[in-house]
Amino acid sequence: MKFLAVSLLIILFASNLSAQEYLLKSPDGQLKVEIMVSANTIYRVYHHGKLLMHGKPIGMTVGKKNQLGKKEFGAKETTSSVNRTVKPVVPYRSAEIKEHYNQLSLEFESGLGLEFRCFDDGFGYRLKTTFDREVTIKEESMGFELTGNPNVWFPKETSFNSHNERKYISTTSMELKKGSKANVPILWQRENGPLILFTETDLHDYPAMYLQTDGTGGYSGIHPKYPATTAKLFDRYEPVGFTKPYIAKTDGNRSYPWRVFCIADDEQELIGSHLPWLLAKENSLELTDWIIPGKVAWDWWNALQLEGVDFTPGLNTQTYKYYIDFAAANGLEYIIMDEGWYKLGNLTKVKPDIDMQEIIAYASSKNVGVILWVVWRTLEKQFNVAFQQFSDWGVAGIKMDFMMRNDQPMIAFYERVAQEAANRLMLVDFHGSHPPKGLQRTYPNVLTFEGVRGLEWNKWSSALTVDHDVILPYTRMMAGPMDYTPGAMENISNTKKHKMNFKHPKSQGTRCHELAKYVVFESPLQMLADEPTAYEKETECMKFLSAVPTTWDQTVVLDAKVAEHILLARRNDDTWFIGGLTGSAAQTISIDLSFLGEGQFEMEIWRDGENTRTDGTNYEYFKEGSINSEMKYIISMAEGGGWAAIVRKK
């Protein structure tokens, strides 16, 4: 029946003589999108001459009955091409990005507009409306079916009330049960065929999209409905109760989020794609030179533990001064004061043992910025008062947490916070959030998002496996920076022996697995999650952690395989950093050093030791005195292992 349904769709596509048909190709001609406007507006996609996917009918229902995208007529067609180089304000992957695409724009008499952009590495489309009034959008129609039965990495969700920190389930499209839903991004790989990653970007004043399966290999977009009631349970959790019979109320003269498909022949090509960033709305800030990415001494994961100090560590001024001293001594730009600095529910009530003005003044004298953790609901309630207080104190940024919703009002609040923070020259870390959806380009003071199962899971679970770590670069990280919060100095290489410990957590994988995350995992605001006194004992590791930057001028994929391993070289200025991660299988890889260019180089190396099977903290540190671009270099990584290096020109 499935084959028959697909065949009938193809026959209908080819035989409908009254249809308006359009063809859009990528600049290199290898990707082709055919669009047909008839009873429905549908499309199909070819890659290297082979049919890759069918798009289900595109459109939206405005009001109760106005079904845009059905029986459209009178299309005004416009085509254009762009070929330029753009420079991100915050270059978390590359300092320069090539933007080369062909575009088809269709404007219909109904008030619906449709834009397709086709790049060499994928395509995107979005809807537009041109009504001069506010509109109520009942639903948006979006869906597709990939040919064949591709493998899929599917972060299955059970509810729209979610931290979006799901495990990526490895299965096939046909094996997913009807009604399964997941947040995006989602990755597919056809047997002997390309990788396809779907996500969305340029999300503004509109709910986030999830994908839901039909049980026979197809997917449809679904959105959380507009909240009618919410349950205010406590300071950080406000789930939606009843909902309105629509997904959004919004300005009728606008564009909607891009539906983005990255298409790559292999993992190296996939990681090189920038489509989610390129399709986002451009920077909206006039002044950006105050935006400084950097590393952070973070207090929450390690429960403010400090060993061997001559005071009682905890939520007090003296402890945070110690964190500031550690940050200053090791070139870290920030500290975060996480949960506990204020009386929950009231951002104006600082705990009595904390002198905020003294802490921030002390940090300023050491050239260290202070970022404050806040619960979104409390910030919303005290919005103007809280931001004014943060400004008066001289706070460098905020870490907003526990949103757990992606409906229209919540998405609008993200942007309201980003704008207000920018007005006051503050950075933003969205924790407890959805994965990035383009806001980081529009507001480059938004440095990172959580929306990922990260290191904190080791505090209460054994579900953060090393295999999960080597799925993230090909899935969640493709959407944009992720606040995974690496840096554990207690490491368990035998993951079966991992035991959760909330106050004294340990990571799964080797010490070098943990170090390499600072190269592999992208976040312009990157945490050092363990306690300062733990790092101070590890002087060799701190050589790497102090030196490694959080933004990159160039990224080179040295070797990559989804769910198995990844090995990247990244350049900042004239220094290269190399990081490799393995899953549960050990890897030996020969890398080509031609990316180094001319000259002789020296390399500092941190690699898995001989005893990592029994001691995850075991590693070797040494130097290679003379290497060059004509050489090959053999890298060995243990099970759950890693490899890290710094390469400098002689």
NUZAKOL-305891 format. One record per residue (C-alpha): x, y, z; residue number from 1. Coordinates in steps of 0.1 Angstrom, whole numbers. Each point is the difference from the previous one (the first is absolute). Example, Ala and Ser with C-alpha at 12.3 -4.5 7.8 and 13.67 -1.06 7.14 Angstrom:
<atoms>
- 123_-45_78_1
- 14_34_-7_2
</atoms>
This chain:
<atoms>
- 0_0_0_1
- 29_24_8_2
- 15_-5_-35_3
- -34_4_-16_4
- -6_33_18_5
- 34_14_-10_6
- -6_-11_-36_7
- -34_17_-1_8
- 16_32_13_9
- 27_-1_-27_10
- -27_-6_-27_11
- -21_29_13_12
- 30_23_1_13
- 9_-8_-36_14
- -35_-1_-16_15
- -17_30_15_16
- -1_22_-31_17
- -15_30_18_18
- 28_1_26_19
- 25_28_1_20
- 35_-16_2_21
- 33_16_10_22
- 35_-13_1_23
- 28_12_23_24
- 36_-13_-1_25
- 30_4_23_26
- 29_21_-14_27
- 19_-32_-8_28
- -31_-16_-16_29
- 2_-31_21_30
- -30_8_22_31
- -34_6_-17_32
- -33_10_15_33
- -32_-3_-21_34
- -30_19_13_35
- -36_-5_-13_36
- -29_23_9_37
- -34_-16_-7_38
- -27_-13_23_39
- 29_-1_25_40
- 34_15_1_41
- 26_-28_1_42
- 36_-6_-9_43
- 25_-27_-6_44
- 38_0_3_45
- 27_-17_-21_46
- 36_-4_11_47
- 26_-10_-25_48
- -28_-9_-24_49
- -18_-24_25_50
- -33_7_16_51
- 7_7_37_52
- -33_12_15_53
- -36_10_-6_54
- -14_31_17_55
- -35_-3_14_56
- -24_30_-7_57
- 13_33_12_58
- -22_27_14_59
- -18_13_31_60
- -35_6_12_61
- -7_36_9_62
- -31_5_21_63
- -25_-29_-1_64
- -2_-7_-37_65
- 25_20_-21_66
- 23_-28_-12_67
- 30_16_-16_68
- 20_-23_-23_69
- -31_-18_-15_70
- -12_9_-35_71
- 24_29_-3_72
- -1_22_-31_73
- 16_30_-15_74
- 35_-6_12_75
- 25_28_-4_76
- 34_-17_-6_77
- 33_16_10_78
- 34_-17_-2_79
- 33_12_14_80
- 35_-11_9_81
- 25_9_27_82
- 37_-7_2_83
- 18_17_28_84
- 21_-5_31_85
- -15_9_34_86
- 18_5_33_87
- -18_-10_32_88
- 2_24_29_89
- 8_-31_22_90
- 19_-25_-22_91
- -6_-31_19_92
- 8_-23_-29_93
- 16_22_-26_94
- 10_37_-3_95
- -13_1_-36_96
- -29_-19_-16_97
- -7_-4_-37_98
- -36_7_-9_99
- -9_-12_-35_100
- -35_-8_-9_101
- -28_3_-27_102
- -34_11_12_103
- -35_-3_-14_104
- -27_22_15_105
- -38_-4_-7_106
- -27_25_10_107
- -36_-11_-4_108
- -32_20_-2_109
- -12_-16_32_110
- 26_19_20_111
- 23_-30_4_112
- 37_2_-10_113
- 25_-29_-3_114
- 38_2_-2_115
- 24_-28_-8_116
- 38_4_3_117
- 22_-27_-15_118
- 36_-3_11_119
- 26_-26_-10_120
- -4_-16_34_121
- -37_1_5_122
- -31_21_-4_123
- -26_18_21_124
- -34_15_-5_125
- -23_23_19_126
- -35_14_-2_127
- -9_37_-1_128
- -33_19_4_129
- -9_35_-12_130
- -31_8_20_131
- -2_35_15_132
- -16_-12_33_133
- 7_-24_28_134
- -7_-36_-9_135
- -8_-31_20_136
- 19_-31_-13_137
- -19_-32_7_138
- 27_-22_-14_139
- 29_-2_-24_140
- 2_-29_-25_141
- 34_-15_-4_142
- 13_-35_-5_143
- 21_-22_-21_144
- 9_-36_-8_145
- 35_-12_-8_146
- 4_-27_-26_147
- 10_-34_12_148
- 3_-8_37_149
- 28_21_14_150
- 17_-3_34_151
- -11_28_23_152
- 13_15_32_153
- -32_11_17_154
- -2_20_33_155
- -34_-13_10_156
- -21_23_22_157
- -30_-9_21_158
- -14_35_6_159
- 3_36_-12_160
- 10_8_36_161
- 36_-11_-3_162
- 36_10_6_163
- 8_-14_-35_164
- 28_-22_15_165
- -10_-32_-17_166
- 21_-30_-9_167
- 4_-4_-38_168
- -16_-34_-8_169
- 17_-18_-28_170
- -26_-18_-21_171
- -16_2_-35_172
- -29_21_-13_173
- -22_-30_-5_174
- 6_-12_36_175
- -12_32_16_176
- -35_-5_13_177
- -28_22_-12_178
- -3_32_21_179
- 36_0_12_180
- 12_36_2_181
- 33_17_4_182
- 15_35_2_183
- 24_9_-27_184
- 27_-4_-12_185
- -4_-36_-13_186
- 24_-19_-21_187
- -5_-27_-26_188
- 24_-21_-21_189
- -9_-21_-30_190
- 19_-32_-6_191
- 28_9_-24_192
- -15_34_-2_193
- 1_35_14_194
- -6_13_35_195
- -31_23_4_196
- -4_22_30_197
- -32_19_6_198
- -4_30_23_199
- -15_35_1_200
- 14_34_3_201
- -10_37_0_202
- -26_-7_27_203
- -17_32_12_204
- -34_5_17_205
- -11_-34_-11_206
- 0_-35_17_207
- 28_-25_-6_208
- -5_-29_-23_209
- 1_-37_9_210
- -2_-29_-24_211
- -25_-28_4_212
- 1_-33_-17_213
- -29_-16_-20_214
- 12_-36_7_215
- 9_-7_-36_216
- 31_20_-5_217
- -15_35_-3_218
- 3_31_22_219
- -22_30_6_220
- 7_32_18_221
- -20_7_32_222
- 0_30_23_223
- -10_6_37_224
- -33_18_1_225
- -3_35_15_226
- -3_-2_38_227
- -34_8_15_228
- 9_-9_36_229
- 33_-9_17_230
- 5_-17_34_231
- 23_21_21_232
- 13_-29_21_233
- 32_16_14_234
- 27_25_-9_235
- 13_-18_-31_236
- -27_-22_-13_237
- -30_14_-18_238
- -15_-27_-23_239
- -28_8_-24_240
- -35_-12_9_241
- -27_8_-24_242
- 8_14_-34_243
- -16_22_-27_244
- -11_-17_-33_245
- 29_17_-18_246
- 38_1_0_247
- 7_38_-3_248
- -15_34_-2_249
- 24_23_-19_250
- 5_28_-24_251
- -14_-11_-34_252
- 27_17_-20_253
- 31_-21_7_254
- 21_-30_-8_255
- 0_-32_20_256
- 28_-23_11_257
- 22_-18_-25_258
- -4_-37_-4_259
- 36_-11_-5_260
- 14_-32_-16_261
- 38_-5_1_262
- 9_-26_-25_263
- 35_-15_-1_264
- 19_-29_-16_265
- 19_-7_32_266
- 5_11_36_267
- 29_24_-10_268
- -23_18_-23_269
- -29_1_25_270
- 21_16_27_271
- 11_26_-25_272
- -35_12_-6_273
- -11_34_14_274
- -36_1_-13_275
- -17_5_33_276
- 21_31_7_277
- -1_13_-36_278
- -38_-1_-2_279
- -5_18_34_280
- -8_36_1_281
- 31_22_-1_282
- 16_18_30_283
- -24_27_13_284
- 25_17_24_285
- 18_31_-10_286
- 28_-4_26_287
- 16_-34_5_288
- 36_6_11_289
- -10_-4_36_290
- -10_-37_-6_291
- 29_-21_13_292
- -3_-38_-2_293
- 20_-20_25_294
- 3_-27_26_295
- -18_-1_33_296
- 8_-13_35_297
- -33_-16_9_298
- -12_-8_35_299
- -31_-22_-3_300
- 12_-33_-15_301
- 27_-3_28_302
- -24_12_27_303
- 24_27_11_304
- 25_-25_12_305
- 34_13_8_306
- 26_-22_16_307
- 27_11_24_308
- -10_36_4_309
- 1_19_33_310
- -37_10_-1_311
- -33_-17_-3_312
- -9_-3_-37_313
- -36_6_-10_314
- -24_28_-10_315
- 21_28_14_316
- 22_29_-11_317
- 33_-17_8_318
- -8_-30_-21_319
- -8_21_-31_320
- 32_20_5_321
- 19_-33_-2_322
- -18_-8_-33_323
- 10_35_-12_324
- 36_-5_10_325
- 0_-33_-18_326
- -15_15_-31_327
- 25_29_-1_328
- 30_-23_6_329
- -10_-23_-29_330
- -12_25_-26_331
- -37_-7_4_332
- -22_29_-9_333
- -30_-7_23_334
- -14_-16_30_335
- -37_-11_4_336
- -19_4_32_337
- -26_-27_-5_338
- -29_-11_22_339
- 0_13_35_340
- 12_36_-2_341
- -35_13_4_342
- -31_-10_19_343
- -19_-21_-25_344
- -30_19_-13_345
- 15_34_6_346
- 31_13_-20_347
- 2_31_23_348
- 7_-21_31_349
- 37_-10_1_350
- 10_-26_25_351
- 15_15_32_352
- 34_-16_-4_353
- 5_14_-34_354
- 11_36_-6_355
- -8_4_-37_356
- 16_35_-4_357
- 32_-12_17_358
- 2_-31_-22_359
- -6_19_-32_360
- 25_28_10_361
- 26_-27_8_362
- -6_-18_-33_363
- 3_33_-19_364
- 34_7_17_365
- 11_-34_-13_366
- -15_5_-35_367
- -25_-28_5_368
- -37_4_-8_369
- -28_-13_21_370
- -30_-18_-16_371
- -31_-6_22_372
- -24_-29_-2_373
- -37_8_-1_374
- -32_-19_-3_375
- -20_12_-30_376
- -33_3_18_377
- 15_21_28_378
- 17_22_-26_379
- -32_5_-19_380
- -18_10_32_381
- 27_25_10_382
- 13_8_-35_383
- 7_38_2_384
- 10_0_37_385
- 23_-30_-5_386
- 18_13_-31_387
- 5_34_16_388
- 15_-17_31_389
- 23_-20_-22_390
- 11_31_-19_391
- 6_19_33_392
- 22_-29_12_393
- 20_-2_-32_394
- -10_-36_-9_395
- 16_-14_-32_396
- -29_-22_-9_397
- -28_-23_11_398
- -6_-37_-2_399
- -38_-5_-4_400
- -13_-34_9_401
- -29_-24_2_402
- -21_13_-29_403
- -10_-35_-11_404
- -26_12_-25_405
- 1_10_-37_406
- -34_16_-5_407
- -4_34_-16_408
- 0_21_32_409
- 32_-18_13_410
- 18_5_-33_411
- -9_37_1_412
- 14_2_35_413
- 33_-14_-11_414
- 3_29_-25_415
- -12_26_26_416
- 28_-12_23_417
- 26_1_-27_418
- -9_35_-10_419
- -1_14_35_420
- 33_-17_9_421
- 15_15_-31_422
- -13_35_9_423
- 19_-4_33_424
- 31_-15_-16_425
- -6_-34_16_426
- 7_-35_-13_427
- -26_-27_1_428
- 2_-38_5_429
- -33_-17_-5_430
- 0_-31_22_431
- -30_-23_4_432
- -8_10_-36_433
- -8_-12_-35_434
- 30_-6_-23_435
- 11_32_-20_436
- -24_12_-26_437
- 19_30_-14_438
- -4_25_28_439
- 38_-1_6_440
- 6_16_-34_441
- -27_27_4_442
- 12_8_36_443
- 37_-10_1_444
- 0_7_38_445
- -18_-33_2_446
- 31_-22_2_447
- -14_-34_7_448
- -30_-23_7_449
- -4_-32_19_450
- -27_-22_-16_451
- 24_-29_3_452
- 6_-29_23_453
- 32_12_15_454
- 25_-6_27_455
- -24_8_28_456
- -19_-33_-6_457
- 29_-18_17_458
- -12_15_33_459
- -32_-20_-1_460
- 2_-26_-28_461
- 23_-24_-19_462
- -18_8_-32_463
- 27_25_-13_464
- 21_-25_-19_465
- 31_4_-21_466
- -20_-12_-30_467
- -24_29_5_468
- 30_24_-1_469
- 9_-12_-35_470
- -35_5_-13_471
- -4_36_12_472
- 24_16_-26_473
- -21_-13_-28_474
- -34_8_15_475
- -6_25_27_476
- 32_20_-7_477
- -10_6_-36_478
- -27_23_13_479
- 25_23_17_480
- 21_3_32_481
- -8_-23_29_482
- 5_6_37_483
- 11_-36_8_484
- 22_12_29_485
- 30_-23_-3_486
- 31_-2_23_487
- -3_-29_25_488
- 33_-9_16_489
- -14_-33_15_490
- -4_-24_-29_491
- -14_-35_-2_492
- 11_-18_-32_493
- -20_-32_8_494
- -35_15_-4_495
- -16_-31_16_496
- 17_11_33_497
- -13_35_-2_498
- -20_10_31_499
- -20_32_3_500
- 10_24_27_501
- -17_34_1_502
- 27_18_21_503
- 31_-18_-12_504
- -8_-9_-36_505
- 22_-18_-24_506
- 0_-2_-38_507
- -2_-30_-23_508
- 30_-4_-23_509
- 37_7_4_510
- 17_32_12_511
- 10_7_-37_512
- -36_-6_-11_513
- -9_29_23_514
- 28_23_-11_515
- -8_-6_-37_516
- -36_12_5_517
- 14_36_2_518
- 11_-3_-37_519
- -29_-22_-13_520
- -30_16_18_521
- -8_35_-11_522
- -10_27_24_523
- 14_35_1_524
- -8_0_37_525
- 16_-32_13_526
- -1_-13_36_527
- 27_-15_21_528
- -24_-21_20_529
- 22_-14_28_530
- 12_16_31_531
- 30_24_-2_532
- 20_-20_25_533
- -4_-31_-22_534
- 15_19_-29_535
- 28_14_21_536
- 12_-35_6_537
- 1_-7_-37_538
- 26_24_-13_539
- 6_-19_-33_540
- -37_0_-8_541
- -3_37_9_542
- 27_7_-26_543
- -26_-11_-26_544
- -31_14_17_545
- 16_34_5_546
- 12_2_-36_547
- -30_-14_-19_548
- -23_28_-14_549
- -38_-1_-4_550
- -2_15_-36_551
- 18_-11_-31_552
- 12_15_-32_553
- 1_-33_-19_554
- -13_-35_5_555
- 14_-31_-19_556
- -17_-34_4_557
- 28_-26_2_558
- -21_-31_4_559
- -36_-6_9_560
- -26_-27_3_561
- -34_5_16_562
- -3_-18_34_563
- 36_-13_-2_564
- 26_28_1_565
- 8_35_-10_566
- 34_18_-5_567
- 1_37_-7_568
- 28_26_-4_569
- -9_36_8_570
- 20_31_-5_571
- 0_31_22_572
- 23_27_-14_573
- 32_-20_-8_574
- -4_-28_24_575
- -17_-33_-7_576
- -19_-21_25_577
- -9_-37_-8_578
- -27_-19_19_579
- -12_-36_-5_580
- -27_-20_17_581
- -9_-37_-2_582
- -31_-18_11_583
- 1_-35_15_584
- 24_-13_-25_585
- 37_9_-1_586
- 14_17_-32_587
- 33_3_-17_588
- 0_27_-27_589
- 26_13_-23_590
- -4_37_-6_591
- 13_22_-28_592
- 18_31_14_593
- -2_19_-33_594
- -24_25_15_595
- 30_15_19_596
- 15_17_-30_597
- 36_9_-4_598
- 26_-1_27_599
- 11_-21_30_600
- -23_-4_30_601
- 2_-14_35_602
- -29_-19_16_603
- -11_-5_36_604
- -20_-32_4_605
- -24_-14_26_606
- -9_-36_-8_607
- -16_-29_17_608
- 24_-19_23_609
- 7_-37_0_610
- -22_-6_31_611
- -32_18_-10_612
- -20_-32_2_613
- 5_-1_38_614
- 6_37_6_615
- -19_26_-21_616
- 23_28_12_617
- 31_-16_-15_618
- 16_19_-29_619
- 33_9_-15_620
- 13_35_-6_621
- 30_6_-23_622
- 13_22_-28_623
- 9_-7_-37_624
- 28_23_-8_625
- -2_2_-37_626
- -30_-8_-23_627
- -10_14_-34_628
- -28_-1_-25_629
- 15_-28_-21_630
- -3_-25_29_631
- -27_-25_10_632
- -6_-4_37_633
- -14_-31_17_634
- -25_7_28_635
- -13_-27_24_636
- -30_4_22_637
- -12_-24_26_638
- -36_-12_6_639
- -19_32_10_640
- 33_18_-6_641
- 13_32_-15_642
- 30_18_-13_643
- 9_36_2_644
- 29_21_-13_645
- 12_36_-4_646
- 21_6_-32_647
- 21_32_-2_648
- 24_11_-27_649
- 36_0_10_650
</atoms>
